[in-house]
Amino acid sequence: MDYDIAVVPGDGIGPEVIDQALRVLTAAGSRFGFGLKLNEFPYGANHYLKTGVILPESAFSELAACKAILFGAVGDPRVPMGPLEQEFLLAIRFRFDLYVNLRPAKSFPKTKVPINTIPEGQGLDILVVRENTEDFYMGLGGRGLGGFEGSFQAKRRLYGLTGDLKFQAAPNGHPTGPQAGQTAGQAANRPQDEEFAFSLGLLSATGCRRIAAKAFEFAKSRGDKALHVASKANAVPQLYGFWDAKVNEVAANYPDVALKRMNIDNLCYQLPRSPMDFGVILCPNLFGDIVSDLASSLIGGLGLAPSANLGDDFAFFEPVHGSAPDIAGTGKANPLAAILSGALLLRYLGETQAAEAIEGEVQAYLAKGADLPFELGGQTPVEKVGQILTAAISAK
């Protein structure tokens, strides 16, 4: 069996860590009897600076011809923050309807962590299930001086949206203008000179229900007795009150899994204090991005954090860490998150034995406590870490 895999190394340390992930995946394929047909794509900062295009329309059909995507990182100081992320990462998530973002955070042996609330001999096994296509990541927003007037459009596989937004600032907060009794200075207030920025968050009933069902299924398959759900309905009832209501509807189908709703601030407070109380954590898009990074810190850092973006017929795998341009080319990158993301990709393909072998060798490598990458206190270059794990996989 050969699998067509799209490879997008991306920016910064992306090419370095993806090179090592591919070495390990190829070794696993040789050991377990499957092949990977690697189709590399150049998209990222260099491509954008050279062509002026982040992701051409033709790329979507080319990527769709593959089974899945393995991606490195996005972000480059030569490009303003925002366009690369929105027109590459978010565009792929939206176009392929990759509505499930899985971010596991599992403890590793002999890995230094910033807390002492994990009992000796035990480890964390947290899975953040993040809704991946809605909330405040819709890409709807802008800036205006004294107000704003414009049209919006959003396309999803579930729906299409069009709309107009118009607002205008009023003097001293009064729509009818300056009020009686104001001083001359107050009356001279010019709200049309005030600049505003805004972002629109949106949730659909189907979007909430389908990600909630996935989270309950993951909790059930793990044997968890509870599912924690992040919210903030007390402050943003229009959005997160709706989220809570739709998650509650799905919860009725899973009576054996208790629903534990937590405001996001309390969840972030309790997670490091009592991490063993958590298993699967369901989050809307924005909160999931934050909580997953917090969970990663509790296992030793982002260099150990893989992720999967899943839809019903396509998938995209990437390490959670960014492009880290400050260490690109120095050999200090940690490839373990990319390698573990590759293991998630193999699970998606049905090559479970190969995935488990890779995850097991990462555990064994860290248990030895030798030849560690820089992030984990060692001085082993990124390529050498890849060589060690490739040799371990091939030797079995």
N, C-alpha and C positions, 0 to 999 in steps of 0.2 A: 504494500500500500504506500503510495506517495501522496503527500498533502501539499497543495499549493498554498504558500504562506506569503503574504505581503509584508515586507520589511521596510520600515521607515525609521532610519537611525535618528534623524532630527538634528537638534542643536546641542552645543556644549559638550557635556560628557556622554550624550546619547549614543554617538557612534562607538565610543569606547566600551560602554557596558553592553550594548547590543552585540558587538563582536564576540564578547565572551559568552553571552547567553546562547548565541548561535552555535558556538563550539560545543557547549554542553548539550544542547538539544540534538545536534548532529550525532554526538557520541551515544546519546540515549537511543536515537533511531537505529543506529548500527547494532546496538545491543539487543533491542527488542523487535527488530525486524520491520521497520518502516522507514520511509525516506521523506525528506522535506525538500520541496522544490521552492527555492527562495527567490522571490521577485522583489528586487530592491527599488525603492522609489526615492527621489531626491528631495522631497518636500521639506521645507524648513526655512530658516532665515537666509541661508546662502542662495537658495533657489529664488526666494522672494526678492532679494537685493539684485539678483542677476536679471530676473525676468519681469519683476513688478507684479507677479501673480503668486498668490499664496497656494491656492489649490484650484487648478483648472477643472472645468466641468467634466472633462474626459476622465479625470482621475477616479471619479466615483464608479464608473463602469469597470475600469481597470482593477480597482480594489475589490469590487464585488465579485470579480471572477475568481478570487482567491477564497480559501476557507476562513481565513481570519487575518488580522493585522498584528504584528509585533512592533511596538513603537518605543523609541528611546526617550526623548525629552523635547520640549519646545521652549523657546525663549532665548533672546540674544540682545545684548545691550545696544547693538547697532539699530535695533528695530524698537519703536515705541511699544510699551506694554499694552497688550490688548488685541491688536489685529491678528497676530499669529495664533493666539489662544482661541479667539472667537472664530476665525475663518478656517482654522484647521481642526483643532480638537472638537470644539462645539459643533462645527459643521458636520463632522463625521458622526458624532453622537446623534445629531438630529436627523440627518439624511437616512441613516441605517436604523433609526429608532432603537438605539442601544439604551434602553430605559433602566437597565439594572447595572449599577456600579457596585461591585463587590470589592471590599478592602479588608482582607483578613489581617489580624494582628495576633500572631502566636509567639510565645516566648521561645527563646533559643538558649542553649546551655552556655554557661560561663560568659554571658553577655551582660555588661554593666547597664543597669537601668537606674533612673533618677528617683525611684521610690523604694520604700521598705515595707510596703503593704502586701506583698506577694508572699504567702507562706513558703517556708523552705521546702524544697522538694516538689513544689507545685508550679504551674505555669499558666499564663493567660491563654485563652483561646477565644478571642473576640472576633466577630464578623460584623463589620459595618455594611449594611445594605442601604445604599443611597439611591434615591430617585434621581435620574440622570438627564432628564430632558425638559424639566419645567422649573417652577419656583423663580428665583431672581436671576437664573441663568438663561432666561429667555432671549436675552440680547435686545430688549426693548427699553430704550432710554435715550437721554440726551441732555443738552444744556441749553439755557436760554437767558437772555438779558432782559429783565423786567417781565418775563413770561415766556411762553413757548406756544408754537402752533405747528403741527406736523402730522403726518400720516405714518401708520405702522403696519407691518406685515410680518406674520410668522407662519411658517409651514412645518407641519409635523405629519407623520404618517396617520395619526389619529384624527387630525383636523387641520384646517387652515383658518387663520385669523387676519382680518383687516380692520383698521380703525383709525380714528382721528383723535388727537388730543390738543386741547387749547386751554391755556390759563394765562392770567394776567395779574401781576402784583397790584395791590391796592394801597393807597397811602396810609401809613400807620396802622395797617391791619383792618381798615374800615373800607368796605367796598364802595361806600358813597362819598369817600373823600375826607379831607381834614374835618375834624369835629370841633364844635364850639368849645371854647376854653383852652385851646391849644396855644402854645407860645409860637412866636414867629418862626423859631428854629424848628419846632415840631411840624409846623405847617409846610415848611420848605422841604421836608423829607421827599426824596425822589425815588420811589420804589422801582421805577423803570431803569434805574442804574444798578439795581441789585441783580447779581447773577445767580441762577439756580441750576441745580443738577438733579436729575431724577432717574429712577430705574423702576420698571414695572415688573412685579412678580405675578405669576399666574399658575394656577393648578386646575386640572380637569378631574372630574369624578373618576373617569376611566384610568387616568394616570395614577391617581392615588390608590385606587382599588388594586390595580395590577401589581404595583410594587409592594403593597401590603401583603398580598397573597404570596408573592415570592418570599418575603421575609418570614411569614408564618411557616411556609414549607421548609425553609432552611432550618428554622428553629425546631420544627417537628422532626426533621431528618437527623438532627444532632442529638435528639432526646432532651432538648431544653424544656424546662417547665414554664419559662416566661420569655416574653419578647418585650424589650424596652423600646419605647418610641419617643423620639425627640420632637418637641413642639414649642410654641411660644404664643399660644392662643390668648393668653391674658393680655398681651401687648399688641398683637396683630390678629385680632379675631376674624377679620374678613378672610385672611389667607389660611392661617393655621387652625382656626376654629373649623373651617371647612375640611382641612387635612384630618383633624381629629375625628370628625363625624364619619368620614369615608373609611378611615382605618377601623373605627368601631364597627362599621357594617361588616367588614371582612372578618373581624375578630369573632363574630358570632358563628362562623363556620369552623372555628378551631377552639372548641371548649376546653381542650386539654392543655392549651398554652395560654397562660395568664398574660393579659395585656398590662404593661406598666408604663404609663405615660409620664414623661418628665419634661419640665421646661428645660430648654437647652442650657441655660445658665446653671441650673441645679445639676443637670447631667454632667456638665464639664467639671463641676465642683466635686461630685461624688465619685466620678470615674477613677481618679488617681488615689482617692482615699479608700475606696472599697472595690478595687478592680475585679476581684474574684466574684462579685455579685453580678457581673455582666457577661452575656453571651452574644446573642444577636441583637444589634441595635439598628432599628429602622429610622431613617432620617430623610426629610426633604432635602433637596439638592444643596442648598447653601450650608445648612447645618452638617450635612454628611461630609462635606469637604473639610470642615473644621474638626469634627469629632474624629475622623479617621486619622488626621495628623496627630491629634492628641493621643489616640490609641497607639500609634506607631512609636511615639516617644516612650511609651511604657514598655516596649519590647527591645529598645536599644537604638532606635533611630529610623529615619526614612530610608536609609540604605538597606533595610531589611523588609521593606513594605512593598509587596506586589499589588497589582489590581487587575480586575477584569471588567470590561464594559460589554454587557451582553444584551442582545436582542433576541427575537424569536428565530432569526435565520442568519445572524452574522455576529461577529465578536471582535473585540479590540483589546489588546493586552499591553500594559505599560507599567513600569515602576512608578511609584507615587512621587518620588523625588523629582525635582526640577532639573534644569539644564546645567546648573552650577558652573557658569562660565569662568569663575575665578580659579577653578582647579582643572579646567579642561586642558588636556595635553600634558599634565604634570604626572600622570600615573596614579594620582591619589583617589580616583573615583572608586566607589564600592560597587561591584557588579552583582552583588547577591540579590538585590531587589529585582533586577532585570532577569536574572536566572530563575528566580522563583516565579516571576510573571510568565516565563517560558513554561514552567511546570504547570501553571494554571491553563495555559494554552493547550498543553498536551491532554489535560483532563477534559477540556472542552472537545477535543478531537476524539475522545474515547480511549486514549492511550494512558489508562490509569496506572498501570504498572511502571511505565517510564516516568510518569509524574511523581509517583511515590518514591522511586529510586533517586530522582534528583533531590527531592525534599529531604530524604533520608541522608544523602551525602552532604547536604548543607548542614544538617544537624551534627553529623559526625565530624565534619571539618571544624565547626565552631566549638565542639566539645573538646577537641585537642588543644585549643587555645594557642595555636602556633601559626605563624605565617598569616596573620590577620591583616585585613585592609586598614588603611589609615583611619577611617572613620571609627573603627572599633579598637583603636589604640595600638595597632601594629604599623608596620612600614612596608607591607607587601604591595607591590604595584598591581594595578587592575589586571594586567595581562597574566601575571603569575597566579593570581587567585583563580582566574579562569582555567589555567593550565592544571592546577591542583585538582579542581573538581572534574575536569574532563578526564584526567587520568584515573580518578577514582571511579567514575562511571564506566570507563572502558575496561578497567581491570576485573570487573565482576563477570 
